[in-house]
């Protein structure tokens, strides 16, 4: 089998596993189990907690002791076992710990899959810059396909979504053992300090005002990144409580509607070089923040009837909101940090957004919804989304005023080549 195809299969399955349950777990939690919003916020915090330390720990193991593809396979098999156990859980506390175990296994595989692909392609003499992006895009396709499978088979609120994810996690785990070997590189010196080994030396970047500000804003915007993944599908499904919309396409195929967000994500990736070259990293990140305001605001006023266009437009806007911040933020780190700590700095960026930011967003949103926007078990989605939009708007205004960065088109060119 052609090398690129083998890696494409890996990328597709990597995100198929996630897409099978991530968007629809709220339906299972609220509609099938009837558990509370505050507890549900804790479920999504497991993504953040796992992102804080697991990628670093597994990176050490892959660098020093175990082939990356084997570690990748072991993690997916263990994660698959945890996902398969979820339908047996009947209380929210146990559910949290099982999901946490699954995320401890899954989250580090995201970075490991990239590392494996880079290593295999480089060892084969391939140009990573041109060959890898078409491979990675199939990961987003896998996420979309999984969402459609879960919805179209009638399982967006059932335990089957976890069985789907578990099955393909174990299949991918076994498949990874057939990939070309990615042996330990022993890149970390044996006499390195623990700070160097764990990438903690990148924390000295907080001593620079500009970088400290960037990472702080990354954390606060990171709090918004998972909100529509957490609540978007159950928000659309809740329109079934309104007699006007209970049989609408949006209610029946809410996950298919939500998948427009991921389709948009694949398209906006292609526009990033143009926007970065033309407007600069700061303005692109600011566009992302304003896009989040639109994402939430359009959901607040949308409905499956005359307001359907708002729901669709919100899903389209998501591509700009998500991609423009994550990719331009990564490029900002790449072009403004010393090469000796660049990898650690990228890890710090991920830690602030997908780690601490996700935890703040998960717990904060759960508390906010339960305390102020849930009445007699009914969620006030209009004001929930408006509060999220107001939060994103405040972040955007503060970022525009406080953060300064001189645009250098050549810096973007140098990174892309």
N, C-alpha and C positions, 0 to 999 in steps of 0.2 A: 504494500500500500504506500502511496506517495506520502512523503514526510509531512507536507503541508496539510494533507487531508487528515492524517493521524492527529495532528495538533488541533485541527478544526473540530474534530470529534470531541477532544478533551475540553476545548473552550465551550462548545455547545452544551455538553453535559454539566460542566461546572456551574453554569448559571441556570440550566433547566432545573436542577435540584432546588435552587433558591426560589425560582419563580413559581414552582409548584405549590408553595405554601405561604410565602412572605406576604403577598398582597391579600390573600384570602383568610389568613389566620384570624383576623378580627371577626369575620363572619362565624367561624367555629367558636370563638371565645364568647362573643356577645349573644349570637342567635341560637347556637346549639347548647352551649353550656350555661349562658346567662350569668357570667361572672362580671365583676366590677371593672370600671374604667381605670381606676388607680392601679389595680393589680395588673391590668393589661399593659400599662405604661412600663411596668417592671419587665415585662416580657421583651419588649424592644430594647430595653437597656442592656440586655445580654449581648446584643451586637456590639454595643459600645465597650462594655467591660472586656469582651473577648479581643476587641481591636487594640486595647491598651497594651497588653503584654504578650499575647500569644504569638503574633507575627515575629516579634523579636526572639522569643524563646525557640520557635521552630526554625528560625533563620540560623541560630547558633548550632542547632542539631544538624541541619543540612550542610552548614559550612564545615563542620568538624567531624561528624561521626557517621552519618547515614545518607545514602543516596537520596537526593531530593524527590525523585519519582517514587521511591519506595515509601518515604515518609508521607508523601502526598496520598498514596494509596491506602496506607494504614489509617490516616486521619479520616478519609472518606468512608471507609468501612465502619470505623467506630462511630462516626457521625450518623451513618445510615442506620445502625443498630439503635441509636438513641431516638432517631425520628420514628422508627418502626414501633417503639414502645409508647409513644405519645398517646395513641388512641386508648391505651389501657389506663390512662391517668384520669382520675375523677375529682381532683381538687386543685385549685389554682396554685397552691404553694409547691406541690410536687411537679406540676406542669412547668413552673418557673425553673426548677432545678434540672429537669430533663432537657428543656430547651437550652438552658445555659450549657449543659454538657454537649449538646449538638453543636452549639455555636463555638464552643472552645475548639471543637474539631474542624468546623467549617471555615470560620473567618480567616485563619492563617493559610488556607488552601487558595484563597484569592491571589495573594502575593506569590505563593509557591507556584501556582500555575503559570504566572508570568515569568518567573525565574526559570522554570523548566523549559518553557517555550524559547526563551532567549538563549539558554545554554545549548539546546538541541539545534537550533537554527545556526548559531555561531559555529558550533562544531562541524556542521555540514557546509560551512562556507557561504551561508545565505546572508543577504543584506536585511538585517533586522528591521530597519526603518521602513523598508518597502514591503516586506513579506509579512511582518507581524500584524499590522492594523487590519488587513482583511481576515486574518485568523480570529482576532479578538472580537470583531464585529459579530461573529457567529455566536459569541457568548450572549450578547443582547438578544439575538434571534432566539436562542435557546430559552431565555427568560420569557420572551413573548409567547413562544409555542407552549411552554409549561402553563402559563396563565390561561391560554385558550383551552388546553386540554382539561384543566381543572374545572373551568366554567362550563364548557360545552358537554362534559360528561355528567354535569349536575352535581359536582362535588365541592363547590366553593364553600359550603358550610359543613361538610362531612369529614370524617376521619380519613377518608380515602386519599385526600391531598397529601397526608403524611406518609401513607404507604407508597404513593407515586414517588415522592422525594426520596424515601428510604431505598426503594428498589434501584433507582438510577444512581444513588450515591454508592451503593455496594457494587453495581456494575462498573461505574467509573473507577472505583478503588481497585477492582480486579484488573481493569483495562490498563491502568497506569503502570502496572508491573510489566507490561509488554512494550513500553516506550523505551527509546534509547537511554542508556545509563547516564545519569547526571551525578557523578561521584563528588564527595566533599572536596572543596577547593582549598580548605585550610587558609582562608584569606586573613583571618584574624590572628595576629601574632600571639604566640603562647604566653608571652610575658605581658600581654595587654592587661590594663586595669579592668575591673568590672564595669566601670563607667564607659570605657571604650567598647567593651564586648557588647553591652546592651544599648549602645548608641546614645547614652545619656550625656555625652559631651556636647551634643547638639543643643542642650538646654542653655548653653552659654549665649545662644542667639537672643534669649530674652533680655540680655544685657544691652541690646541695641533697641532704641525706641521704636524704630520703624518695623523691625522684625517682631518685636513684642506685640505691637499693635496689630500686625498682620495675623499672628497666631491667635490673639484674643478674638478678633473678628471672625476668624476661621471657626473657633469654638462656638461662638454665638450663632453664626449662620448654620453650622453643623447641627445645631438644635432643631433647625427647620427642615433638614434634608429628608428625614424619614417620616415626617408627619402625614404626608399623603399616602405613603406606603402603609402606615399604621391604620389610618382612618378612611382613606378614599373609597375602598370597596364597600365597607359597611355603611358609609354615608349614602352611596348610591342604592344599596340594597334596602335601606330604611325607607325609601320612597314607596315601598310596598304597603306601608301603613297609611298611605294617602289613597283613597278610593280612585282618584283621578289617574293615578300612575301605577297601581298595583300590578297591572298586566303589561306594562310598557317594556320595550326592548331594553331600556337602561337597567331596569330592575332584574330582568331575566338574565341579561348578559353583561352585568356590571364589570366583570373582570375583563371582558373583551374591550369594553369602553376604556377601562384603565390602561389597557395595553397600548393604546394610542400614545401614551406618555413615553413608553419605551421605544416605539417606532420613531417618534419625534427625536428621541435621544440619539438614535443612529444617524439621523439626517443632520442634526445640528453639529455633530462632531465634524462633519465635512466643511462647515462654515467657519470653524474656529481660526484657521490660519489667516483668512481674510480679515476677520474682525480684530484679531491681535495685531496684525500688520497695520491696519488702518486706524484703529482707535487706542491701542495700547492696553496693557494688562489691567491697570486700575479701572479704566472705563468698561472693560469687558466684565470684570468682577462686579462693578456697579450695575451693569445691565442685568447680571444674574440676580442680584438682590431685588431689583425692581421687578424682574420676571417672577420672583417668588411672591411679591405683593399681588401681582396679577393672578398667579396660580391660585392663591387662597381666596382672593376677592371674587374671582369668577365662580368658584365653587359656592361661595356664600349666596350668590344671586341666581345660580343655575338651577334648572329643574328638567325633568324628562319631557316636558311639553314645550311651551314657547321659549323656555330658557335652555333648551338642549344645546344651542350653539355656544352658550357660555361654558358648559361642561366640556364640550369638544375642544374649544379654544384653550381652556385651562390645561387640558392634556397636551395640546400642541406646545403651549408655552413652557411646559415642564422640561422639554429638551434643552431650551436655552437656560432655564434656571439651574438645572443640574450640571450640565456639561460646562457651561461658561465659567462657573466657579471652580469646579474640581480640576479641570485641565489648565485653565489660566493660573490658578493658584499654584499648581504643581510647577508650571513654567516659571512663575515668580520665584519660587524656592530654588529652582535650577539655575536661574540667571543671577541670583543675588547672594548666594552662599559660597563659601570656600569649598573647593573640590574635595578637600580632605574630610569634610563632614556632610557632604551633599546627600549621601544615602541616608544618613541619620536624620538630616533635616527633613527629608521626604517622609521618613517614618514619624517624625514629630508632627508634620502637617496632617498625616492620617490619624495620629493619636488625638489631635485636637478636634478634628472634624468628626470622624467616625467613632472616636472613643469618648472623650469628655463631652463633646457637643451632643452626640447621640444620647448619652445618659441624661444630660440636662433636659433635652427635648422629650425623652420618653417619660421620665418621672414628672416633669413639669406639666406636660400636656395632660397626663392622666389625672393629676391632682386638680388642674384647672377645670377639666371637663366634669369630673365628679362633683366638685365643690360649687361651681357656678353655673354650669350649663346642662345639668341633668335634673329633670323634674318628673317625679313619679315614673322613673325608668325611661323617660323620653328625652332624647338628646336634642338640644337647640342648635342644630347644625349651622344655621345662618350666623349666629353670633360666635360659634366656635371658630368658623373660618374667618370671620371678620377680626377676631382677636389675634389669630395667627397672622393675618395680613397686616394688622397694625404693628405687630412685633417686627415683621420683616421690613416694614417701612421705616421704623425707628433705626434699625440696624443700617439700612441703606443711607439714611440722612447722616448719621454719625460717621459712617465710613467715608462718605463724600467730603465731609468737613475735616475730619481728623487725619485721614491717610493721604500722604503725598508720594507720588512716584513719577519720575521723569520717563516718558516713553522713548524707548530706543528700538526702532524697527530692526536694526542689525542684530540685536540680542536675540530676537525671536527667530530670525533667519538662521543664526548660528546653532540654536537648539534644534531646529527642524532638520538640519542637514548633518 
